[in-house]
Amino acid sequence: MGVPVLFIPGPTEVEADLRAILARPLIGHREASFVAVVQDVCQRLARLLMTGQPAAFETCAATALMEAGIRNLVRRQGLSLHLVGGAFGERWQKIADSCGRSTEALVVPLGHAHDPAVLARRLQHGPVPDAVCITHNETATGVIEPLHELAAVVHRHAPDALVLVDVVTSVAGAELRFDAWGLDFVFAGTQKCLALPPGLCLYALSERARQRATSIPERGFLLDLPRALHETNDGKTIATPCIPLVFALQEQLRRVEAEGLEARWARHRQLRDTTLAWAATRGFVPFVADAAARSPTVSCIDARSADVAAMWKRALAAGFQFDRGYGELRDRAFRIGHMGDHTATRLQALLAAM
């Protein structure tokens, strides 16, 4: 049996022409031609994030940028407020704890999004945080947060707090507007909606976030964000990057621009709607009850006591792989990652196999 087509929530399927780029011969990362590639990629990342602020990338996992966000943007005596609704929101709080920062969690049950009114009350009646950390799209449960509204609440009730956002499974798959929504720091890996192998992480930083960072000592070396942003946008990464992935990222960003962001967001919504319509015909229900909170990139589906393991084996025998559920939801609520470059035809083949 060959390697299955991946419909898991990351890493996702990588198209053959992008895989071919990864096999190209290496060049030196200080060569003029590669410096120009790095500069071009940074400019394209800023357009992807819809920002006039500088954007960049680093050879690391998104978890490293979670830590960098805390070390660079939350002061030693500051507080980070974490909007937690699943495993990855929890992870960010644990990272902040491990960095010696004070943390607080605003928790909702699995499968629920945060209510902006509840966040507003917390900000009005509690200590002002240095930063509010939001997981835009909770991969573990298939919940997408009302990020625009949540960011507006932060600006209204805690204007000095920075808005830090994990956009790991939303960027290039769901609507995201860095400048228009008043975001201060976002980050994502390449292995989700950008449909590349893992290894690079992209990010952007607002001007006020850069100013905050420069006032905080001991930010580290490689992930000193103000320095890294400046040097990478000059085409000179602090350390040797994953050169093949940078070439592939440049090509994928060209493809995203050719498709158009609005069209790409719409395609992901259509894949979600197709998945949930199929689920309804099988007697399954979305794990996320609120339709407005259902992710366009990963659907989490309540199996209603169906045999998820058997369904997974059928899909695998047909050459596809979906996810049987994260953590305590395993074999109770399975996940289909319909993100990246997946098409309606390929999704239909998976669903038929299941």
C-alpha positions in Angstrom: 0.0 0.0 0.0 1.3 3.4 -0.9 1.5 6.5 1.3 -2.1 7.7 2.0 -3.5 11.1 0.9 -3.5 13.1 4.1 -6.8 14.6 5.4 -5.5 14.9 8.9 -5.3 18.4 10.6 -1.7 18.7 9.7 0.7 17.9 8.2 -1.5 18.1 5.2 -1.1 16.8 1.7 1.7 18.4 -0.4 1.3 18.6 -4.2 3.8 16.9 -6.5 5.2 20.0 -8.0 6.0 21.5 -4.6 7.6 18.2 -3.6 9.8 18.5 -6.7 11.0 21.9 -5.6 12.1 20.4 -2.3 14.4 18.0 -4.2 16.3 20.8 -6.0 20.1 21.2 -5.4 21.0 23.4 -2.5 22.6 26.8 -2.8 24.3 28.9 -0.1 21.9 31.0 2.0 24.2 34.1 1.6 24.2 34.0 -2.2 22.7 37.1 -3.8 20.0 35.0 -5.5 18.8 33.5 -2.3 18.9 36.8 -0.4 16.5 38.0 -3.1 14.2 35.0 -2.6 14.1 35.7 1.2 13.2 39.3 0.6 10.5 38.3 -1.9 9.0 35.7 0.5 8.8 38.3 3.3 6.9 40.7 1.1 4.5 37.9 0.0 4.0 36.9 3.6 2.9 40.4 4.5 0.4 40.3 1.7 -0.9 36.9 2.8 -1.5 38.3 6.3 -3.0 41.5 4.9 -0.6 43.8 6.6 1.6 46.8 5.9 3.8 45.7 8.8 6.9 43.5 8.2 6.4 39.7 8.1 9.1 37.1 8.2 9.8 33.4 8.7 12.0 31.2 10.8 13.1 27.5 10.6 11.2 26.2 13.7 7.9 24.9 14.8 5.0 27.1 15.6 5.4 26.1 19.3 8.7 28.0 19.2 6.8 31.2 18.2 4.3 30.7 21.0 7.3 30.9 23.3 8.9 33.8 21.5 5.7 35.7 21.7 5.7 35.4 25.5 9.4 36.1 25.9 9.3 39.1 23.6 6.0 40.7 24.4 5.0 39.9 28.0 7.0 41.7 30.6 8.6 39.9 33.6 5.9 41.2 36.0 3.2 41.2 33.4 0.2 39.0 32.9 -0.8 37.0 29.9 -4.6 36.3 29.6 -5.2 33.1 27.6 -8.5 32.3 25.8 -8.6 28.5 26.2 -11.0 26.2 24.5 -8.8 23.2 23.7 -5.4 21.6 23.7 -3.5 24.3 21.8 -4.8 27.2 23.9 -3.8 25.2 27.0 -0.3 24.7 25.5 0.2 28.4 25.1 -0.6 29.0 28.7 1.7 26.2 29.8 4.5 27.8 27.7 3.9 31.2 29.4 4.0 29.5 32.8 7.3 27.8 31.9 8.7 31.2 30.9 8.0 32.5 34.4 5.1 34.8 33.5 1.9 35.2 35.4 -1.0 33.7 33.5 -4.7 33.5 33.7 -7.1 31.4 31.6 -10.5 32.3 30.3 -11.9 28.8 29.6 -14.8 27.6 27.6 -16.0 24.0 27.2 -14.6 21.9 24.3 -16.5 22.7 21.1 -17.4 26.3 22.1 -16.0 29.7 21.1 -15.4 32.6 23.4 -18.1 35.2 23.8 -16.7 38.7 23.3 -19.1 40.0 26.0 -17.5 37.7 28.6 -14.0 38.8 27.6 -15.2 42.4 27.9 -16.4 41.8 31.5 -13.2 40.2 32.4 -11.1 43.1 31.0 -13.4 45.7 32.8 -13.2 44.0 36.2 -9.9 42.2 36.4 -6.2 43.2 36.2 -5.0 44.6 32.9 -3.0 41.9 31.0 0.2 42.7 29.0 -1.2 40.4 26.3 -4.4 38.5 25.4 -3.4 35.2 23.7 -6.0 33.8 21.3 -6.1 30.6 19.4 -7.9 31.7 16.2 -8.7 28.2 15.1 -8.6 25.4 17.7 -7.3 22.5 15.8 -8.3 20.0 18.5 -12.0 20.8 18.3 -12.6 22.5 15.0 -13.7 25.8 16.6 -12.9 29.1 15.0 -13.0 32.1 17.3 -14.7 35.4 16.4 -11.2 37.0 16.2 -12.2 40.3 14.8 -14.8 40.9 17.6 -12.4 39.6 20.3 -9.6 41.9 19.2 -12.0 44.9 19.1 -13.0 44.1 22.7 -9.3 44.1 23.8 -8.7 47.5 22.1 -11.8 48.9 23.7 -11.4 47.8 27.3 -7.6 47.2 27.6 -6.0 49.4 24.9 -2.5 48.8 26.2 -2.8 45.0 26.0 -1.3 43.3 22.9 -3.4 40.9 20.8 -1.3 37.8 20.2 -2.8 35.1 17.9 -2.1 31.5 17.0 -3.2 31.4 13.4 -1.7 27.9 12.8 -4.8 26.4 11.1 -6.4 29.6 9.9 -3.9 31.5 7.8 -4.4 30.8 4.1 -7.6 28.9 4.9 -9.9 31.3 6.8 -10.4 35.1 6.8 -7.6 36.8 8.5 -6.8 40.6 8.4 -3.8 41.6 10.5 -4.1 45.4 10.1 -7.9 45.8 9.8 -8.5 43.7 12.9 -5.8 45.4 15.0 -3.6 42.3 15.7 -0.2 42.6 17.2 1.5 39.2 16.7 0.5 36.2 14.6 2.3 33.0 13.7 1.7 29.8 11.9 3.6 26.7 10.6 3.8 25.8 6.9 2.3 22.4 7.3 -1.3 23.4 7.6 -3.3 25.5 5.1 -0.1 26.4 3.2 0.2 22.7 2.3 3.9 22.4 2.7 6.0 20.1 4.9 6.6 21.2 8.5 9.8 23.2 9.2 9.1 26.9 8.7 7.1 29.2 10.8 5.8 32.6 9.5 4.9 35.6 11.7 4.2 39.3 11.7 4.5 41.9 14.4 2.8 45.3 14.8 4.7 48.5 15.4 3.5 48.8 19.0 4.5 45.2 19.6 8.0 45.9 18.3 8.3 48.8 20.6 7.1 46.6 23.5 9.7 44.0 22.6 12.6 46.4 22.5 11.8 47.3 26.2 12.0 43.7 27.4 15.4 42.2 28.2 16.6 38.6 27.6 14.4 38.0 24.6 16.8 35.3 23.4 19.0 35.2 20.3 17.4 33.4 17.3 13.9 34.5 18.2 14.6 38.0 19.2 11.6 39.2 17.1 12.5 42.8 16.4 16.0 41.8 15.3 14.9 38.8 13.3 12.2 40.7 11.5 14.7 43.4 10.4 17.4 41.0 9.3 15.2 38.5 7.6 13.4 41.3 5.6 16.9 42.4 4.6 17.3 38.9 3.2 19.9 37.8 5.8 18.4 35.3 8.2 20.1 35.1 11.6 20.9 31.4 11.1 20.8 29.0 8.1 17.2 28.4 7.1 15.7 25.3 5.6 16.6 26.4 2.0 14.5 23.9 0.1 11.4 24.9 2.1 12.0 28.6 1.5 11.9 27.9 -2.3 8.8 25.9 -1.9 7.2 28.6 0.2 7.9 31.2 -2.4 6.2 29.1 -5.0 3.2 28.3 -2.8 2.7 31.9 -2.0 2.7 32.7 -5.7 0.0 30.0 -6.1 -2.1 31.4 -3.2 -1.9 34.8 -4.8 -3.0 33.4 -8.2 -6.0 31.7 -6.6 -6.8 34.8 -4.6 -7.3 35.0 -0.8 -11.0 35.5 -1.0 -11.4 32.5 -3.4 -9.2 30.4 -1.2 -11.2 31.2 1.9 -14.4 30.4 0.0 -13.0 27.0 -1.2 -12.2 26.0 2.4 -15.8 26.9 3.5 -17.2 24.9 0.6 -15.1 21.8 1.6 -16.4 22.2 5.2 -20.0 22.4 4.0 -19.5 19.3 1.8 -18.0 17.4 4.8 -20.8 18.4 7.2 -23.5 17.6 4.6 -22.0 14.1 4.2 -21.9 13.7 8.0 -25.6 14.6 8.3 -26.5 11.9 5.8 -24.7 9.3 8.0 -26.4 10.4 11.2 -23.4 12.2 12.5 -23.5 15.8 13.9 -20.8 18.5 14.1 -19.0 18.5 17.5 -19.3 22.3 17.3 -23.0 23.2 17.8 -22.8 26.8 16.8 -22.6 27.0 13.0 -20.8 30.3 13.2 -18.0 28.7 15.2 -17.3 25.8 12.8 -13.9 25.9 11.3 -13.5 26.1 7.5 -10.3 24.2 7.7 -10.9 21.2 10.0 -14.2 19.6 10.8 -14.6 17.8 14.1 -17.6 15.4 13.9 -19.4 13.6 16.7 -19.4 10.0 15.7 -22.5 9.2 17.7 -21.0 5.8 18.9 -20.2 4.7 15.4 -17.1 2.6 14.9 -14.5 5.2 14.0 -11.7 2.7 13.9 -13.4 0.7 11.2 -14.2 3.8 9.2 -10.5 4.8 9.5 -9.4 1.4 8.2 -11.7 1.6 5.2 -10.4 5.1 4.3 -6.8 3.8 4.7 -7.4 0.8 2.5 -8.7 3.3 -0.2 -5.5 5.4 0.1 -6.7 8.2 2.5 -6.1 9.1 6.1 -8.3 11.2 8.4 -7.9 11.7 12.2 -9.7 9.6 14.8 -9.9 12.5 17.3 -7.6 14.4 19.6 -6.9 13.4 23.2 -10.1 12.6 25.1 -12.1 12.9 21.9 -10.3 10.0 20.2 -12.8 7.6 18.5 -15.7 9.9 19.8 -15.3 12.9 17.6 -13.1 12.4 14.5 -11.5 15.2 12.5 -11.2 15.8 8.8 -8.6 18.3 7.8 -9.9 19.8 4.5 -7.2 22.4 4.3 -4.5 23.5 1.9 -4.8 22.4 -1.7 -7.5 19.8 -1.4 -10.2 19.8 -4.0 -13.9 19.0 -3.9 -13.2 15.9 -6.1 -10.5 14.6 -3.7 -12.7 15.2 -0.7 -15.6 13.3 -2.3 -13.3 10.3 -2.9 -12.3 10.3 0.8 -15.9 10.6 2.0 -17.0 7.8 -0.3 -14.2 5.6 1.0 -15.3 6.3 4.6 
